[in-house]
Amino acid sequence: MRVIKKAEERRNEILDAADELFAQKGFDGTSTNDILNKVGIARGTLYHHFKSKEDIMDALIERYTVLLLGTAQEIAADKSIPVNERIIRVVMSLNISNENGKEIMEHIHKPQNALMHQKIQKVIINGVPPILTEIIREGIDQELFNTPYPYECMEMIVAYTNTVFDDDIVHLTNEELASRIKAFVFNVERLLGVESGSLMYMMKMFDSGNGDSDE
């Protein structure tokens, strides 16, 4: 007897299978036949839910976006956390410290998933500045920061960190990385109009994985 599943259930089943295959074989190395065989469905069923393999990838990226930005939005909205600490927590959540996020990052950084990587970067560059901007505006109200351009500052910062601190785009030695991190904090202080050295707490964002990079 043929099993008939609800549309949402079938859609998620296809996405789960594609996610697993993309992780194993890469987006480029996975065919629609691979997905069909893994799920055990006819081609018509697949195309009822998705127009193409890239459409499946876009749906996966939308799923990733919920994971990547959902926690950050919750932290940003928590007024019980001081502004400076909230910035750190938001950025740390975007550094993907949780297990699901770690898998996502390992997944999209594979060479065969270059298009996925590019699309995730677009999500981050467009989705993260508004989250951080709201925190910066609170800091301005509290006279912690002084800038007429809170959104633009965050856009510059996110664009920089999402490229220069991405190993797939810029390859840095430990010494070069340490220098970039110090320069980053130095320039963020100026963008936000605060005293030199007052944002050194931001170095915490780079502790994981870079522990002794400046020694």
Secondary structure, DSSP 8 states (H G I E B T S, - for coil): ------HHHHHHHHHHHHHHHHHHH-TTT--HHHHHHHHT--HHHHHHH-SSHHHHHHHHHHHHHHHHHHHHHHHHT-TTS-HHHHHHHHHHHHTT-SHHHHHHHHHHTSGGGHHHHHHHHHHHHHHHHHHHHHHHHHHHHTTS---S-HHHHHHHHHHHHHHHT-TTT----HHHHHHHHHHHHHHHHHHTT--TTTTGGGGGGG-TTTTTTT-
